[in-house]
């Protein structure tokens, strides 16, 4: 359960109640960050609009890479909800959980392309507040992304850090959207992927 519990449903604006019902149909229940953000409907609307813009087909970073990078950023931020959601999104985009399962070992795994490795290295550098992005990390992105792509990737990673930090701070719980390690979990066990 999130640290801040949802308000009674009738205290949310009618249009958010419609959104909550739509989300529940898609995922089986309303996702915990929605209850939290719903306390500030205007901000939540802005956040959803930005997310929608990131998810458009014209955005230079495809859904699979967004989900892969997001899963790693979520791990580093300790956001169980974001790990679960982004592993689910990666499963939807790729039809497999293999990359999500190995994300904490991406440097040693043969599952990842050079493009994905460059993006993951960059995401880690952006996420770790004790590190700075180095020119060599930007140079490693250049064979795979043009300047617009690098800016788009940077914007996506920053957005995911924002969301993961918000959700982790308020204890937004995972919803079991992705079946990773399902056989190893109990009702009281922590989230799916290791935060390596």
N, CA and C atoms as an extended XYZ file, in Angstrom:
588
Properties=species:S:1:pos:R:3:atomname:S:1:resname:S:1:resid:I:1 pbc="F F F"
N         0.845       -1.181        0.000 N   UNK     1
C         0.000        0.000        0.000 CA  UNK     1
C         0.885        1.238        0.000 C   UNK     1
N         0.506        2.215       -0.791 N   UNK     2
C         1.223        3.479       -0.811 CA  UNK     2
C         1.195        4.121        0.574 C   UNK     2
N         2.169        4.946        0.853 N   UNK     3
C         2.240        5.654        2.133 CA  UNK     3
C         1.028        6.567        2.299 C   UNK     3
N         0.620        7.212        1.207 N   UNK     4
C        -0.566        8.068        1.208 CA  UNK     4
C        -1.697        7.270        0.574 C   UNK     4
N        -2.732        7.037        1.329 N   UNK     5
C        -3.861        6.241        0.830 CA  UNK     5
C        -4.733        7.074       -0.120 C   UNK     5
N        -5.442        6.396       -1.028 N   UNK     6
C        -6.356        7.135       -1.909 CA  UNK     6
C        -7.443        7.849       -1.108 C   UNK     6
N        -7.885        8.957       -1.652 N   UNK     7
C        -9.041        9.639       -1.075 CA  UNK     7
C       -10.285        8.846       -1.454 C   UNK     7
N       -11.404        9.097       -0.799 N   UNK     8
C       -12.654        8.481       -1.257 CA  UNK     8
C       -12.885        8.857       -2.726 C   UNK     8
N       -13.350        7.914       -3.503 N   UNK     9
C       -13.474        8.082       -4.955 CA  UNK     9
C       -14.268        9.324       -5.342 C   UNK     9
N       -15.300        9.667       -4.569 N   UNK    10
C       -16.126       10.820       -4.923 CA  UNK    10
C       -15.433       12.161       -4.672 C   UNK    10
N       -14.245       12.132       -4.051 N   UNK    11
C       -13.491       13.370       -3.846 CA  UNK    11
C       -12.566       13.688       -5.022 C   UNK    11
N       -12.469       12.769       -5.965 N   UNK    12
C       -11.705       13.028       -7.190 CA  UNK    12
C       -12.651       13.618       -8.231 C   UNK    12
N       -12.175       14.489       -9.102 N   UNK    13
C       -13.054       15.044      -10.145 CA  UNK    13
C       -13.633       13.932      -11.028 C   UNK    13
N       -14.802       14.195      -11.587 N   UNK    14
C       -15.506       13.192      -12.401 CA  UNK    14
C       -14.646       12.661      -13.536 C   UNK    14
N       -13.874       13.549      -14.181 N   UNK    15
C       -13.078       13.104      -15.325 CA  UNK    15
C       -11.935       12.190      -14.895 C   UNK    15
N       -11.417       12.367      -13.676 N   UNK    16
C       -10.404       11.430      -13.181 CA  UNK    16
C       -11.041       10.097      -12.819 C   UNK    16
N       -12.261       10.132      -12.310 N   UNK    17
C       -12.946        8.865      -12.019 CA  UNK    17
C       -13.134        8.058      -13.298 C   UNK    17
N       -13.442        8.736      -14.402 N   UNK    18
C       -13.538        8.046      -15.701 CA  UNK    18
C       -12.182        7.459      -16.097 C   UNK    18
N       -11.121        8.231      -15.907 N   UNK    19
C        -9.770        7.756      -16.212 CA  UNK    19
C        -9.418        6.547      -15.343 C   UNK    19
N        -9.746        6.618      -14.062 N   UNK    20
C        -9.454        5.502      -13.150 CA  UNK    20
C       -10.163        4.225      -13.612 C   UNK    20
N       -11.436        4.368      -14.021 N   UNK    21
C       -12.187        3.192      -14.496 CA  UNK    21
C       -11.552        2.620      -15.765 C   UNK    21
N       -11.150        3.487      -16.674 N   UNK    22
C       -10.495        3.028      -17.911 CA  UNK    22
C        -9.194        2.296      -17.583 C   UNK    22
N        -8.422        2.842      -16.670 N   UNK    23
C        -7.166        2.205      -16.265 CA  UNK    23
C        -7.427        0.856      -15.601 C   UNK    23
N        -8.467        0.777      -14.800 N   UNK    24
C        -8.813       -0.487      -14.139 CA  UNK    24
C        -9.208       -1.550      -15.163 C   UNK    24
N        -9.899       -1.141      -16.224 N   UNK    25
C       -10.245       -2.103      -17.280 CA  UNK    25
C        -8.991       -2.625      -17.971 C   UNK    25
N        -8.015       -1.758      -18.187 N   UNK    26
C        -6.794       -2.153      -18.888 CA  UNK    26
C        -5.876       -3.011      -18.016 C   UNK    26
N        -5.686       -2.617      -16.756 N   UNK    27
C        -4.705       -3.270      -15.890 CA  UNK    27
C        -5.308       -4.127      -14.773 C   UNK    27
N        -6.614       -4.158      -14.664 N   UNK    28
C        -7.246       -4.938      -13.608 CA  UNK    28
C        -7.569       -4.118      -12.375 C   UNK    28
N        -6.950       -2.971      -12.232 N   UNK    29
C        -7.262       -2.027      -11.152 CA  UNK    29
C        -6.565       -0.702      -11.449 C   UNK    29
N        -6.997        0.319      -10.760 N   UNK    30
C        -6.366        1.627      -10.928 CA  UNK    30
C        -4.962        1.555      -10.345 C   UNK    30
N        -3.995        2.077      -11.075 N   UNK    31
C        -2.606        2.015      -10.641 CA  UNK    31
C        -2.350        3.017       -9.520 C   UNK    31
N        -1.544        2.616       -8.558 N   UNK    32
C        -1.352        3.419       -7.352 CA  UNK    32
C        -0.855        4.849       -7.614 C   UNK    32
N         0.052        5.101       -8.570 N   UNK    33
C         0.437        6.499       -8.796 CA  UNK    33
C        -0.725        7.386       -9.248 C   UNK    33
N        -1.712        6.798       -9.901 N   UNK    34
C        -2.856        7.600      -10.351 CA  UNK    34
C        -3.637        8.152       -9.164 C   UNK    34
N        -3.801        7.342       -8.114 N   UNK    35
C        -4.484        7.829       -6.913 CA  UNK    35
C        -3.703        8.980       -6.285 C   UNK    35
N        -2.376        8.863       -6.299 N   UNK    36
C        -1.530        9.907       -5.703 CA  UNK    36
C        -1.580       11.190       -6.531 C   UNK    36
N        -1.311       11.067       -7.842 N   UNK    37
C        -1.319       12.242       -8.709 CA  UNK    37
C        -2.712       12.846       -8.802 C   UNK    37
N        -3.747       12.011       -8.646 N   UNK    38
C        -5.112       12.507       -8.730 CA  UNK    38
C        -5.448       13.556       -7.692 C   UNK    38
N        -4.636       13.666       -6.657 N   UNK    39
C        -4.834       14.708       -5.640 CA  UNK    39
C        -4.567       16.105       -6.214 C   UNK    39
N        -3.855       16.152       -7.349 N   UNK    40
C        -3.559       17.412       -8.032 CA  UNK    40
C        -3.950       17.242       -9.499 C   UNK    40
N        -5.246       17.339       -9.797 N   UNK    41
C        -5.746       17.003      -11.130 CA  UNK    41
C        -5.066       17.766      -12.267 C   UNK    41
N        -4.802       19.031      -12.097 N   UNK    42
C        -4.156       19.802      -13.168 CA  UNK    42
C        -2.747       19.307      -13.457 C   UNK    42
N        -2.009       19.033      -12.414 N   UNK    43
C        -0.657       18.505      -12.588 CA  UNK    43
C        -0.698       17.103      -13.212 C   UNK    43
N        -1.650       16.301      -12.746 N   UNK    44
C        -1.802       14.954      -13.280 CA  UNK    44
C        -2.141       15.018      -14.767 C   UNK    44
N        -3.008       15.938      -15.138 N   UNK    45
C        -3.348       16.118      -16.555 CA  UNK    45
C        -2.124       16.482      -17.376 C   UNK    45
N        -1.292       17.385      -16.846 N   UNK    46
C        -0.066       17.763      -17.540 CA  UNK    46
C         0.893       16.592      -17.677 C   UNK    46
N         1.003       15.802      -16.629 N   UNK    47
C         1.856       14.616      -16.638 CA  UNK    47
C         1.365       13.612      -17.685 C   UNK    47
N         0.057       13.379      -17.727 N   UNK    48
C        -0.499       12.442      -18.707 CA  UNK    48
C        -0.316       12.949      -20.128 C   UNK    48
N        -0.447       14.256      -20.327 N   UNK    49
C        -0.234       14.823      -21.656 CA  UNK    49
C         1.221       14.609      -22.087 C   UNK    49
N         2.155       14.869      -21.197 N   UNK    50
C         3.559       14.668      -21.512 CA  UNK    50
C         3.838       13.193      -21.822 C   UNK    50
N         3.287       12.300      -21.022 N   UNK    51
C         3.458       10.866      -21.270 CA  UNK    51
C         2.891       10.488      -22.640 C   UNK    51
N         1.715       11.005      -22.964 N   UNK    52
C         1.116       10.743      -24.271 CA  UNK    52
C         2.034       11.215      -25.398 C   UNK    52
N         2.648       12.388      -25.240 N   UNK    53
C         3.568       12.901      -26.266 CA  UNK    53
C         4.785       11.984      -26.418 C   UNK    53
N         5.304       11.478      -25.307 N   UNK    54
C         6.439       10.550      -25.368 CA  UNK    54
C         6.058        9.243      -26.070 C   UNK    54
N         4.824        8.824      -25.958 N   UNK    55
C         4.406        7.535      -26.492 CA  UNK    55
C         3.917        7.587      -27.938 C   UNK    55
N         3.922        8.744      -28.538 N   UNK    56
C         3.489        8.855      -29.930 CA  UNK    56
C         4.485        8.154      -30.849 C   UNK    56
N         3.975        7.633      -31.944 N   UNK    57
C         4.843        6.931      -32.910 CA  UNK    57
C         5.929        7.833      -33.473 C   UNK    57
N         5.684        9.118      -33.527 N   UNK    58
C         6.664       10.052      -34.083 CA  UNK    58
C         7.817       10.350      -33.114 C   UNK    58
N         7.688        9.929      -31.853 N   UNK    59
C         8.775       10.156      -30.893 CA  UNK    59
C         9.967        9.300      -31.307 C   UNK    59
N        11.177        9.856      -31.323 N   UNK    60
C        12.336        9.144      -31.872 CA  UNK    60
C        12.784        7.889      -31.110 C   UNK    60
N        12.299        7.684      -29.899 N   UNK    61
C        12.703        6.512      -29.118 CA  UNK    61
C        11.521        5.538      -29.079 C   UNK    61
N        11.731        4.332      -29.599 N   UNK    62
C        10.646        3.360      -29.708 CA  UNK    62
C        10.253        2.809      -28.336 C   UNK    62
N         9.077        2.181      -28.306 N   UNK    63
C         8.495        1.682      -27.053 CA  UNK    63
C         9.386        0.663      -26.359 C   UNK    63
N        10.015       -0.229      -27.114 N   UNK    64
C        10.858       -1.256      -26.492 CA  UNK    64
C        12.061       -0.619      -25.800 C   UNK    64
N        12.721        0.328      -26.450 N   UNK    65
C        13.885        0.966      -25.824 CA  UNK    65
C        13.456        1.839      -24.653 C   UNK    65
N        12.345        2.541      -24.782 N   UNK    66
C        11.837        3.336      -23.644 CA  UNK    66
C        11.595        2.441      -22.440 C   UNK    66
N        10.962        1.298      -22.672 N   UNK    67
C        10.646        0.383      -21.570 CA  UNK    67
C        11.897       -0.222      -20.966 C   UNK    67
N        12.858       -0.579      -21.802 N   UNK    68
C        14.112       -1.164      -21.322 CA  UNK    68
C        14.871       -0.170      -20.441 C   UNK    68
N        15.052        1.028      -20.941 N   UNK    69
C        15.751        2.072      -20.188 CA  UNK    69
C        14.986        2.400      -18.904 C   UNK    69
N        13.671        2.465      -19.004 N   UNK    70
C        12.841        2.790      -17.844 CA  UNK    70
C        12.936        1.726      -16.758 C   UNK    70
N        12.991        0.473      -17.158 N   UNK    71
C        13.123       -0.601      -16.164 CA  UNK    71
C        14.422       -0.447      -15.388 C   UNK    71
N        15.502       -0.107      -16.067 N   UNK    72
C        16.783        0.070      -15.371 CA  UNK    72
C        16.763        1.311      -14.473 C   UNK    72
N        16.223        2.398      -14.962 N   UNK    73
C        16.107        3.614      -14.148 CA  UNK    73
C        15.260        3.327      -12.909 C   UNK    73
N        14.180        2.583      -13.087 N   UNK    74
C        13.310        2.236      -11.960 CA  UNK    74
C        14.048        1.399      -10.928 C   UNK    74
N        14.837        0.434      -11.388 N   UNK    75
C        15.628       -0.378      -10.456 CA  UNK    75
C        16.559        0.504       -9.645 C   UNK    75
N        17.264        1.384      -10.323 N   UNK    76
C        18.241        2.233       -9.641 CA  UNK    76
C        17.588        3.184       -8.647 C   UNK    76
N        16.339        3.544       -8.906 N   UNK    77
C        15.601        4.426       -7.997 CA  UNK    77
C        14.799        3.663       -6.949 C   UNK    77
N        14.783        2.333       -7.026 N   UNK    78
C        14.041        1.530       -6.058 CA  UNK    78
C        12.542        1.645       -6.192 C   UNK    78
N        12.045        1.838       -7.415 N   UNK    79
C        10.616        1.986       -7.637 CA  UNK    79
C        10.016        0.661       -8.106 C   UNK    79
N         9.413       -0.074       -7.180 N   UNK    80
C         8.808       -1.371       -7.497 CA  UNK    80
C         7.700       -1.228       -8.534 C   UNK    80
N         6.892       -0.191       -8.399 N   UNK    81
C         5.809        0.016       -9.373 CA  UNK    81
C         6.372        0.185      -10.774 C   UNK    81
N         7.379        1.046      -10.936 N   UNK    82
C         7.933        1.339      -12.265 CA  UNK    82
C         8.632        0.123      -12.860 C   UNK    82
N         9.308       -0.667      -12.038 N   UNK    83
C         9.933       -1.894      -12.537 CA  UNK    83
C         8.848       -2.802      -13.105 C   UNK    83
N         7.785       -2.992      -12.344 N   UNK    84
C         6.693       -3.861      -12.762 CA  UNK    84
C         6.055       -3.350      -14.052 C   UNK    84
N         5.687       -2.084      -14.093 N   UNK    85
C         5.012       -1.520      -15.264 CA  UNK    85
C         5.916       -1.562      -16.494 C   UNK    85
N         7.180       -1.214      -16.338 N   UNK    86
C         8.060       -1.168      -17.502 CA  UNK    86
C         8.488       -2.554      -17.968 C   UNK    86
N         8.571       -3.512      -17.067 N   UNK    87
C         8.793       -4.902      -17.492 CA  UNK    87
C         7.574       -5.381      -18.283 C   UNK    87
N         6.382       -5.014      -17.826 N   UNK    88
C         5.147       -5.337      -18.557 CA  UNK    88
C         5.170       -4.685      -19.944 C   UNK    88
N         5.530       -3.401      -20.006 N   UNK    89
C         5.585       -2.694      -21.291 CA  UNK    89
C         6.621       -3.319      -22.222 C   UNK    89
N         7.757       -3.742      -21.663 N   UNK    90
C         8.783       -4.398      -22.475 CA  UNK    90
C         8.270       -5.737      -22.993 C   UNK    90
N         7.567       -6.470      -22.158 N   UNK    91
C         6.958       -7.728      -22.589 CA  UNK    91
C         5.977       -7.472      -23.738 C   UNK    91
N         5.169       -6.427      -23.622 N   UNK    92
C         4.218       -6.094      -24.681 CA  UNK    92
C         4.933       -5.710      -25.977 C   UNK    92
N         6.040       -4.989      -25.873 N   UNK    93
C         6.765       -4.518      -27.051 CA  UNK    93
C         7.593       -5.612      -27.715 C   UNK    93
N         8.154       -6.520      -26.923 N   UNK    94
C         9.078       -7.518      -27.462 CA  UNK    94
C         8.539       -8.944      -27.432 C   UNK    94
N         7.487       -9.185      -26.668 N   UNK    95
C         6.941      -10.527      -26.576 CA  UNK    95
C         7.755      -11.475      -25.710 C   UNK    95
N         8.683      -10.925      -24.936 N   UNK    96
C         9.548      -11.742      -24.087 CA  UNK    96
C         9.944      -10.946      -22.852 C   UNK    96
N        10.202      -11.664      -21.764 N   UNK    97
C        10.688      -11.017      -20.545 CA  UNK    97
C        12.201      -11.158      -20.386 C   UNK    97
N        12.872      -11.777      -21.350 N   UNK    98
C        14.303      -12.078      -21.208 CA  UNK    98
C        15.134      -10.837      -20.893 C   UNK    98
N        14.941       -9.759      -21.636 N   UNK    99
C        15.743       -8.551      -21.395 CA  UNK    99
C        15.401       -7.918      -20.047 C   UNK    99
N        14.136       -7.942      -19.681 N   UNK   100
C        13.738       -7.386      -18.382 CA  UNK   100
C        14.343       -8.203      -17.248 C   UNK   100
N        14.377       -9.529      -17.412 N   UNK   101
C        14.933      -10.386      -16.368 CA  UNK   101
C        16.434      -10.185      -16.191 C   UNK   101
N        17.140       -9.825      -17.246 N   UNK   102
C        18.597       -9.690      -17.191 CA  UNK   102
C        19.058       -8.241      -17.078 C   UNK   102
N        18.144       -7.310      -16.871 N   UNK   103
C        18.497       -5.885      -16.938 CA  UNK   103
C        19.572       -5.487      -15.930 C   UNK   103
N        19.610       -6.108      -14.772 N   UNK   104
C        20.634       -5.741      -13.790 CA  UNK   104
C        22.009       -6.306      -14.175 C   UNK   104
N        22.042       -7.153      -15.192 N   UNK   105
C        23.303       -7.732      -15.671 CA  UNK   105
C        23.541       -7.377      -17.145 C   UNK   105
N        23.036       -6.251      -17.592 N   UNK   106
C        23.072       -5.910      -19.003 CA  UNK   106
C        24.483       -5.838      -19.572 C   UNK   106
N        25.446       -5.462      -18.766 N   UNK   107
C        26.827       -5.369      -19.267 CA  UNK   107
C        27.400       -6.747      -19.635 C   UNK   107
N        26.941       -7.784      -18.941 N   UNK   108
C        27.482       -9.130      -19.134 CA  UNK   108
C        26.606      -10.015      -20.016 C   UNK   108
N        25.463       -9.544      -20.408 N   UNK   109
C        24.515      -10.365      -21.165 CA  UNK   109
C        24.652      -10.111      -22.665 C   UNK   109
N        24.476      -11.159      -23.437 N   UNK   110
C        24.522      -11.035      -24.896 CA  UNK   110
C        23.155      -10.654      -25.481 C   UNK   110
N        22.166      -10.438      -24.638 N   UNK   111
C        20.815      -10.121      -25.108 CA  UNK   111
C        20.685       -8.723      -25.701 C   UNK   111
N        21.579       -7.834      -25.340 N   UNK   112
C        21.403       -6.423      -25.671 CA  UNK   112
C        22.259       -6.003      -26.862 C   UNK   112
N        21.671       -5.171      -27.709 N   UNK   113
C        22.383       -4.630      -28.865 CA  UNK   113
C        23.323       -3.513      -28.413 C   UNK   113
N        24.205       -3.105      -29.297 N   UNK   114
C        25.096       -1.976      -28.985 CA  UNK   114
C        24.288       -0.707      -28.721 C   UNK   114
N        23.208       -0.526      -29.450 N   UNK   115
C        22.330        0.640      -29.258 CA  UNK   115
C        21.733        0.625      -27.846 C   UNK   115
N        21.241       -0.532      -27.431 N   UNK   116
C        20.658       -0.656      -26.097 CA  UNK   116
C        21.715       -0.466      -25.014 C   UNK   116
N        22.888       -0.993      -25.228 N   UNK   117
C        23.971       -0.834      -24.246 CA  UNK   117
C        24.359        0.636      -24.078 C   UNK   117
N        24.471        1.355      -25.190 N   UNK   118
C        24.805        2.781      -25.119 CA  UNK   118
C        23.716        3.541      -24.362 C   UNK   118
N        22.453        3.217      -24.641 N   UNK   119
C        21.338        3.891      -23.964 CA  UNK   119
C        21.296        3.549      -22.481 C   UNK   119
N        21.561        2.294      -22.130 N   UNK   120
C        21.560        1.892      -20.719 CA  UNK   120
C        22.708        2.544      -19.949 C   UNK   120
N        23.870        2.612      -20.557 N   UNK   121
C        25.015        3.279      -19.908 CA  UNK   121
C        24.681        4.750      -19.653 C   UNK   121
N        24.102        5.388      -20.652 N   UNK   122
C        23.715        6.791      -20.536 CA  UNK   122
C        22.650        6.971      -19.451 C   UNK   122
N        21.663        6.078      -19.427 N   UNK   123
C        20.601        6.155      -18.411 CA  UNK   123
C        21.172        6.015      -17.008 C   UNK   123
N        22.108        5.104      -16.828 N   UNK   124
C        22.725        4.936      -15.505 CA  UNK   124
C        23.489        6.186      -15.093 C   UNK   124
N        24.214        6.782      -16.036 N   UNK   125
C        24.974        7.997      -15.719 CA  UNK   125
C        24.032        9.140      -15.349 C   UNK   125
N        22.907        9.251      -16.039 N   UNK   126
C        21.938       10.306      -15.718 CA  UNK   126
C        21.250       10.055      -14.382 C   UNK   126
N        21.046        8.806      -14.032 N   UNK   127
C        20.283        8.456      -12.834 CA  UNK   127
C        21.122        8.542      -11.563 C   UNK   127
N        22.368        8.135      -11.644 N   UNK   128
C        23.254        8.131      -10.480 CA  UNK   128
C        23.703        9.559      -10.188 C   UNK   128
N        23.233       10.114       -9.072 N   UNK   129
C        23.552       11.511       -8.761 CA  UNK   129
C        25.014       11.712       -8.375 C   UNK   129
N        25.741       10.632       -8.174 N   UNK   130
C        27.173       10.748       -7.876 CA  UNK   130
C        28.033       10.748       -9.140 C   UNK   130
N        27.406       10.583      -10.285 N   UNK   131
C        28.120       10.558      -11.560 CA  UNK   131
C        27.686       11.721      -12.423 C   UNK   131
N        28.501       12.003      -13.393 N   UNK   132
C        28.147       12.975      -14.429 CA  UNK   132
C        28.181       12.258      -15.771 C   UNK   132
N        27.370       12.730      -16.672 N   UNK   133
C        27.430       12.210      -18.034 CA  UNK   133
C        28.728       12.701      -18.642 C   UNK   133
N        29.459       11.756      -19.203 N   UNK   134
C        30.757       12.071      -19.809 CA  UNK   134
C        30.621       12.238      -21.315 C   UNK   134
N        31.480       13.051      -21.913 N   UNK   135
C        31.445       13.189      -23.378 CA  UNK   135
C        31.552       11.834      -24.094 C   UNK   135
N        32.288       10.900      -23.528 N   UNK   136
C        32.424        9.579      -24.151 CA  UNK   136
C        31.077        8.850      -24.195 C   UNK   136
N        30.221        9.094      -23.213 N   UNK   137
C        28.908        8.452      -23.212 CA  UNK   137
C        28.007        9.037      -24.296 C   UNK   137
N        28.116       10.331      -24.509 N   UNK   138
C        27.376       10.958      -25.615 CA  UNK   138
C        27.930       10.439      -26.940 C   UNK   138
N        29.242       10.347      -27.045 N   UNK   139
C        29.862        9.834      -28.270 CA  UNK   139
C        29.417        8.401      -28.561 C   UNK   139
N        29.218        7.599      -27.523 N   UNK   140
C        28.762        6.214      -27.710 CA  UNK   140
C        27.326        6.165      -28.238 C   UNK   140
N        26.557        7.202      -27.984 N   UNK   141
C        25.186        7.265      -28.498 CA  UNK   141
C        25.131        7.650      -29.976 C   UNK   141
N        26.111        8.415      -30.446 N   UNK   142
C        26.069        9.003      -31.795 CA  UNK   142
C        25.940        7.992      -32.939 C   UNK   142
N        26.543        6.807      -32.870 N   UNK   143
C        26.328        5.862      -33.985 CA  UNK   143
C        24.874        5.350      -34.067 C   UNK   143
N        24.109        5.532      -32.999 N   UNK   144
C        22.763        4.965      -32.929 CA  UNK   144
C        21.655        6.005      -32.931 C   UNK   144
N        21.989        7.259      -32.607 N   UNK   145
C        20.986        8.313      -32.481 CA  UNK   145
C        21.521        9.593      -33.112 C   UNK   145
N        20.656       10.323      -33.826 N   UNK   146
C        21.049       11.656      -34.267 CA  UNK   146
C        20.874       12.612      -33.081 C   UNK   146
N        21.138       13.896      -33.296 N   UNK   147
C        21.046       14.859      -32.190 CA  UNK   147
C        19.638       14.903      -31.591 C   UNK   147
N        18.612       14.866      -32.447 N   UNK   148
C        17.237       14.862      -31.935 CA  UNK   148
C        16.985       13.610      -31.103 C   UNK   148
N        17.521       12.482      -31.534 N   UNK   149
C        17.358       11.234      -30.793 CA  UNK   149
C        18.034       11.287      -29.435 C   UNK   149
N        19.207       11.913      -29.367 N   UNK   150
C        19.904       12.035      -28.082 CA  UNK   150
C        19.108       12.930      -27.132 C   UNK   150
N        18.571       14.021      -27.661 N   UNK   151
C        17.749       14.905      -26.831 CA  UNK   151
C        16.483       14.168      -26.389 C   UNK   151
N        15.863       13.417      -27.284 N   UNK   152
C        14.652       12.656      -26.940 CA  UNK   152
C        14.956       11.609      -25.875 C   UNK   152
N        16.063       10.886      -26.017 N   UNK   153
C        16.445        9.885      -25.028 CA  UNK   153
C        16.692       10.550      -23.675 C   UNK   153
N        17.364       11.678      -23.687 N   UNK   154
C        17.636       12.416      -22.455 CA  UNK   154
C        16.329       12.847      -21.786 C   UNK   154
N        15.388       13.358      -22.583 N   UNK   155
C        14.099       13.782      -22.036 CA  UNK   155
C        13.361       12.591      -21.428 C   UNK   155
N        13.380       11.452      -22.121 N   UNK   156
C        12.682       10.271      -21.605 CA  UNK   156
C        13.308        9.795      -20.295 C   UNK   156
N        14.622        9.723      -20.231 N   UNK   157
C        15.298        9.265      -19.010 CA  UNK   157
C        15.002       10.221      -17.856 C   UNK   157
N        15.028       11.527      -18.117 N   UNK   158
C        14.722       12.505      -17.073 CA  UNK   158
C        13.278       12.331      -16.592 C   UNK   158
N        12.350       12.124      -17.521 N   UNK   159
C        10.950       11.905      -17.161 CA  UNK   159
C        10.807       10.650      -16.310 C   UNK   159
N        11.482        9.579      -16.701 N   UNK   160
C        11.378        8.336      -15.938 CA  UNK   160
C        11.983        8.492      -14.544 C   UNK   160
N        13.088        9.219      -14.424 N   UNK   161
C        13.658        9.477      -13.099 CA  UNK   161
C        12.675       10.254      -12.233 C   UNK   161
N        12.030       11.256      -12.810 N   UNK   162
C        11.023       12.039      -12.103 CA  UNK   162
C         9.914       11.126      -11.574 C   UNK   162
N         9.367       10.292      -12.455 N   UNK   163
C         8.266        9.412      -12.069 CA  UNK   163
C         8.713        8.384      -11.033 C   UNK   163
N         9.875        7.775      -11.246 N   UNK   164
C        10.356        6.735      -10.333 CA  UNK   164
C        10.647        7.302       -8.945 C   UNK   164
N        11.217        8.476       -8.885 N   UNK   165
C        11.512        9.083       -7.585 CA  UNK   165
C        10.222        9.435       -6.839 C   UNK   165
N         9.246        9.970       -7.547 N   UNK   166
C         7.942       10.278       -6.944 CA  UNK   166
C         7.305        9.003       -6.398 C   UNK   166
N         7.236        7.978       -7.241 N   UNK   167
C         6.576        6.732       -6.850 CA  UNK   167
C         7.308        6.022       -5.711 C   UNK   167
N         8.634        5.985       -5.768 N   UNK   168
C         9.408        5.321       -4.716 CA  UNK   168
C         9.258        6.054       -3.383 C   UNK   168
N         9.283        7.377       -3.418 N   UNK   169
C         9.178        8.159       -2.178 CA  UNK   169
C         7.845        7.918       -1.476 C   UNK   169
N         6.785        7.735       -2.262 N   UNK   170
C         5.457        7.563       -1.683 CA  UNK   170
C         5.024        6.100       -1.616 C   UNK   170
N         5.938        5.188       -1.936 N   UNK   171
C         5.663        3.757       -1.788 CA  UNK   171
C         4.637        3.200       -2.749 C   UNK   171
N         4.581        3.736       -3.963 N   UNK   172
C         3.639        3.192       -4.951 CA  UNK   172
C         3.998        1.733       -5.214 C   UNK   172
N         3.068        0.846       -4.899 N   UNK   173
C         3.366       -0.586       -4.963 CA  UNK   173
C         3.187       -1.130       -6.376 C   UNK   173
N         3.890       -2.230       -6.625 N   UNK   174
C         3.729       -2.928       -7.898 CA  UNK   174
C         2.348       -3.562       -7.931 C   UNK   174
N         1.895       -3.884       -9.131 N   UNK   175
C         0.560       -4.451       -9.296 CA  UNK   175
C         0.588       -5.848       -9.882 C   UNK   175
N         1.787       -6.435      -10.032 N   UNK   176
C         1.868       -7.773      -10.596 CA  UNK   176
C         1.495       -7.816      -12.064 C   UNK   176
N         1.790       -6.747      -12.792 N   UNK   177
C         1.456       -6.688      -14.212 CA  UNK   177
C         2.323       -7.625      -15.039 C   UNK   177
N         3.577       -7.780      -14.634 N   UNK   178
C         4.511       -8.631      -15.363 CA  UNK   178
C         4.801       -9.872      -14.525 C   UNK   178
N         4.788      -11.037      -15.139 N   UNK   179
C         4.938      -12.283      -14.380 CA  UNK   179
C         6.375      -12.636      -13.991 C   UNK   179
N         7.311      -11.712      -14.066 N   UNK   180
C         8.699      -12.021      -13.712 CA  UNK   180
C         8.800      -12.563      -12.290 C   UNK   180
N         9.519      -13.655      -12.132 N   UNK   181
C         9.752      -14.271      -10.827 CA  UNK   181
C         8.460      -14.596      -10.087 C   UNK   181
N         7.380      -14.771      -10.809 N   UNK   182
C         6.085      -14.998      -10.153 CA  UNK   182
C         6.113      -16.220       -9.248 C   UNK   182
N         6.831      -17.253       -9.639 N   UNK   183
C         6.903      -18.445       -8.812 CA  UNK   183
C         7.704      -18.242       -7.545 C   UNK   183
N         8.532      -17.215       -7.509 N   UNK   184
C         9.370      -16.951       -6.343 CA  UNK   184
C         8.729      -15.972       -5.374 C   UNK   184
N         7.653      -15.300       -5.792 N   UNK   185
C         7.033      -14.279       -4.961 CA  UNK   185
C         5.976      -14.859       -4.049 C   UNK   185
N         5.824      -14.242       -2.903 N   UNK   186
C         4.694      -14.516       -2.019 CA  UNK   186
C         3.955      -13.208       -1.842 C   UNK   186
N         2.865      -13.240       -1.157 N   UNK   187
C         2.094      -12.014       -0.962 CA  UNK   187
C         2.893      -10.954       -0.216 C   UNK   187
N         3.844      -11.372        0.621 N   UNK   188
C         4.609      -10.418        1.408 CA  UNK   188
C         5.990      -10.113        0.834 C   UNK   188
N         6.344      -10.738       -0.285 N   UNK   189
C         7.696      -10.563       -0.812 CA  UNK   189
C         7.840       -9.249       -1.568 C   UNK   189
N         9.077       -8.775       -1.692 N   UNK   190
C         9.327       -7.506       -2.376 CA  UNK   190
C         9.175       -7.653       -3.885 C   UNK   190
N         9.377       -6.546       -4.629 N   UNK   191
C         9.143       -6.527       -6.060 CA  UNK   191
C        10.031       -7.490       -6.849 C   UNK   191
N         9.629       -7.637       -8.096 N   UNK   192
C        10.146       -8.659       -8.972 CA  UNK   192
C        11.648       -8.605       -9.273 C   UNK   192
N        12.123       -7.593       -9.917 N   UNK   193
C        13.506       -7.570      -10.373 CA  UNK   193
C        14.461       -7.098       -9.289 C   UNK   193
N        15.655       -7.635       -9.285 N   UNK   194
C        16.678       -7.174       -8.339 CA  UNK   194
C        17.118       -5.766       -8.738 C   UNK   194
N        17.419       -4.974       -7.775 N   UNK   195
C        17.912       -3.612       -8.033 CA  UNK   195
C        19.430       -3.640       -8.031 C   UNK   195
N        20.010       -4.262       -9.020 N   UNK   196
C        21.464       -4.458       -9.071 CA  UNK   196
C        22.237       -3.320       -9.570 C   UNK   196
